[in-house]
Amino acid sequence: MKKLVLLFLLAFRGWLGFSQSDTGSSLPAASGGSYALVAGGSKGIGYGIAEALAKRGYNLILIARHLDTLQAAKKKLESAHPVHVYILAIDLSFEKSADEIAKWCQDRDIHLKVLCNVAGLGGSKDYLSFPLDSLRYMVRLNIESCMALSLTLMPLLEKNAPSYILNVASMAGFAPIPIKNLYSATKSAVVFFSYSLRYQLKDKHISVSCLCPGPVFTKPEIIKDTKEKLGWFGMKMALDPGTVGEVAVKKTLKKKLIIVPGGLAKISAFVIRLLPRRWVVAFYGRAGKKKK
């Protein structure tokens, strides 16, 4: 099986258009005073994206629930890069959060060039194992916050165009996954939303991208879960948050629509989208039963 996969990789390497390294930086830095807002930017993929933006000279607005992690991220980023970092401790699942954030930016006449909707909820528990209030929280955070911030901050993005929106989904958004039923459904919604929004905002010179990574090792439990359910294949496909953030920002600023970091993940995403959904859901169902 391993040999077949390796042969498949070599055969399709050039055709799918990926290189050995996806992390090179060849993009122009931001102009002075430009800001990027990263919702969910205090840790994990969000922090990786924030760091990649800071390297390019973007000042930052980081939003998350917990002030302590925000303060730590601010200190680290400002120490490493000549940028200014605002932090806002806000729960993005609340209905009024998007309006409050937009008003905060408008009151300060923030020169907003990039909006990154990263905040989301996943984990090992999902439909049938989460209580209803937690499931509703996942829907609000994964879909509603992305939709609401894109709309309320659109006037600022249009004012400062050309500008960019980066929505963070997942490879889970390409297929139904029984053990992550609601999570994959919410990420699928983000993918479809991004496709349509890109078309809607084309004339406003706002480019929309959607990041769909495979496993990203942001927590020890993700490493354990990946190893148990996807084995060596999942471990080979997994990336660290810094690498994912760098690829995401690089491709976003190049106006790429769907961004899948890593060669193996690109091929997997391509194959998943080709296969009948009933086959894919059966494969994921069997993989989910490995952990017993």
Sequence and secondary structure as in RCSB ss.txt:
>XXXX:A:sequence
MKKLVLLFLLAFRGWLGFSQSDTGSSLPAASGGSYALVAGGSKGIGYGIAEALAKRGYNLILIARHLDTLQAAKK
KLESAHPVHVYILAIDLSFEKSADEIAKWCQDRDIHLKVLCNVAGLGGSKDYLSFPLDSLRYMVRLNIESCMALS
LTLMPLLEKNAPSYILNVASMAGFAPIPIKNLYSATKSAVVFFSYSLRYQLKDKHISVSCLCPGPVFTKPEIIKD
TKEKLGWFGMKMALDPGTVGEVAVKKTLKKKLIIVPGGLAKISAFVIRLLPRRWVVAFYGRAGKKKK
>XXXX:A:secstr
 HHHHHHHHHHHHHHHT  S           TT EEEEET SSHHHHHHHHHHHHTT EEEEEES HHHHHHHHH
HHHHHSS  EEEEE  TTSTTHHHHHHHHHHHTT  EEEEEE     SS  TTTS HHHHHHHHIIIIIHHHHHH
HHTHHHHHHT SEEEEEE  GGGGS  GGGHHHHHHHHHHHHHHHHHHHHTGGGTEEEEEE  S B SSHHHHHH
HHHHHHHHHHHH B HHHHHHHHHHHHHTT SEE  SHHHHHHHHHHHHS HHHHHHHHHHHHTT  
